[in-house]
Amino acid sequence: MVASFVPDNSYLIDVGCDHAFLDIYLYNNLKNIKILATDINENPLKIAEENINKYGLKGKIKLKLQDGIKNLDKEIDTIVIAGMGGILISDILSQKEYLENIKTIIVSPNNDFEIVRKTLSKIGFMIQKEALITENKITYLVIRAKRGKQKRINYFFGTLKANNLEVIYYYTKLLQTNTKILKKLPKKYVFKKWKLKNQNRRIKNFLKKID
Ligand SMILES: C[S@@+](CC[C@H](N)C(=O)[O-])C[C@H]1O[C@@H](n2cnc3c(N)ncnc32)[C@H](O)[C@@H]1O
């Protein structure tokens, strides 16, 4: 799903590439693609190098040990960050001074979707496309944003529509989980309770649209 959001002819940085499977797939399947695969930790980068060599792509995908998006090559126009928490993704993207030449951002946050959407808007990007995909009962969100002013959206749901099976599945599950937590949560967690109830009300209204 992440790969399907990457445009042909991109020069991208994959932040936190880990095993580099995404980058290997992208190199083999997209047209005219240049890739810098990076990670903050040496171990994943070593595994990435082994995988890149195993798939016969030595020298085709560049590798670099680096934290976030600092000092990028001016030709890099696309950022991919997948499989990290939403707050970490937001912290990385908030380093606005490094975004000058970036046209497209593709992110797949593990959580805190709302924070990620707000950050994208704050750094001058608008959501172009979003999708949820469920595998082994875990639902993943993928967002593609391009430069521009974000039109009015509800940051909790983004541009997702309540007429899609994956979206219904995800929000129904979230509603059930929130309700379970609410039942167990001691009274003193007033703010947390308010937040969960508020979320549930919004989810119910959202799902009502498909009845
Ligand atoms: C769970 S893996 C995700 C791997 C891959 N992107 C995916 O979606 O399958 C997260 C990776 O991000 C790396 N990471 C965490 N913080 C980072 C940062 N600030 N800059 C670069 N990489 C980071 C970790 O070392 C780890 O390899």
The ligand as an SDF file (V2000), in Angstrom:
LIG
                    3D

 27 29  0  0  0  0  0  0  0  0999 V2000
    9.3730   -0.4110   13.0380 C   0  0  0  0  0  0  0  0  0  0  0  0
   10.6440    0.1070   11.9590 S   0  0  0  0  0  0  0  0  0  0  0  0
    9.7450    0.4800   10.4760 C   0  0  0  0  0  0  0  0  0  0  0  0
   10.4390   -0.0920    9.2920 C   0  0  0  0  0  0  0  0  0  0  0  0
    9.8640    0.2180    7.9480 C   0  0  0  0  0  0  0  0  0  0  0  0
    9.8610    1.6410    7.6700 N   0  0  0  0  0  0  0  0  0  0  0  0
    8.4900   -0.3790    7.7950 C   0  0  0  0  0  0  0  0  0  0  0  0
    7.5030    0.3710    7.7140 O   0  0  0  0  0  0  0  0  0  0  0  0
    8.3590   -1.5990    7.7470 O   0  0  0  0  0  0  0  0  0  0  0  0
   11.1190    1.7030   12.5130 C   0  0  0  0  0  0  0  0  0  0  0  0
   12.5700    2.0320   12.1380 C   0  0  0  0  0  0  0  0  0  0  0  0
   12.7590    3.4360   12.3040 O   0  0  0  0  0  0  0  0  0  0  0  0
   14.0500    3.6940   12.7900 C   0  0  0  0  0  0  0  0  0  0  0  0
   14.0320    5.0420   13.3890 N   0  0  0  0  0  0  0  0  0  0  0  0
   13.4700    5.4420   14.5480 C   0  0  0  0  0  0  0  0  0  0  0  0
   13.6400    6.7700   14.7240 N   0  0  0  0  0  0  0  0  0  0  0  0
   14.3060    7.2320   13.6400 C   0  0  0  0  0  0  0  0  0  0  0  0
   14.7770    8.5160   13.2360 C   0  0  0  0  0  0  0  0  0  0  0  0
   14.5980    9.5960   14.0080 N   0  0  0  0  0  0  0  0  0  0  0  0
   15.4260    8.6190   12.0490 N   0  0  0  0  0  0  0  0  0  0  0  0
   15.6390    7.5250   11.2800 C   0  0  0  0  0  0  0  0  0  0  0  0
   15.2140    6.2840   11.6110 N   0  0  0  0  0  0  0  0  0  0  0  0
   14.5640    6.1310   12.7810 C   0  0  0  0  0  0  0  0  0  0  0  0
   14.2980    2.5220   13.7470 C   0  0  0  0  0  0  0  0  0  0  0  0
   15.6730    2.2980   13.9410 O   0  0  0  0  0  0  0  0  0  0  0  0
   13.6130    1.3720   12.9990 C   0  0  0  0  0  0  0  0  0  0  0  0
   14.5030    0.6570   12.1770 O   0  0  0  0  0  0  0  0  0  0  0  0
  1  2  1  0
  2  3  1  0
  2 10  1  0
  3  4  1  0
  4  5  1  0
  5  6  1  0
  5  7  1  0
  7  8  2  0
  7  9  1  0
 10 11  1  0
 11 12  1  0
 11 26  1  0
 12 13  1  0
 13 14  1  0
 13 24  1  0
 14 15  1  0
 14 23  1  0
 15 16  2  0
 16 17  1  0
 17 18  1  0
 17 23  2  0
 18 19  1  0
 18 20  2  0
 20 21  1  0
 21 22  2  0
 22 23  1  0
 24 25  1  0
 24 26  1  0
 26 27  1  0
M  CHG  2   2   1   9  -1
M  END
$$$$
